């Protein structure tokens, strides 16, 4: 969140305390994984990366408006 704030990127934080992880149906639907964090874009696509990788992507200005394609 700090990286998003520092980059002046608007966002809405949604907490998902669901336990066990296997019950994280929304995360599974969006990313195919039950892990957090992930970014959901306005177009409905999502990006799931480790926190440090997301921070690096944000700081490099590569978060984008849609999920990057492989």
Secondary structure as UniProt FT lines:
FT   HELIX           2..6
FT   TURN            7..8
FT   HELIX           21..23
FT   HELIX           25..31
FT   STRAND          38..40
FT   TURN            42..43
FT   STRAND          46..48
FT   HELIX           51..59
FT   TURN            60..61
//
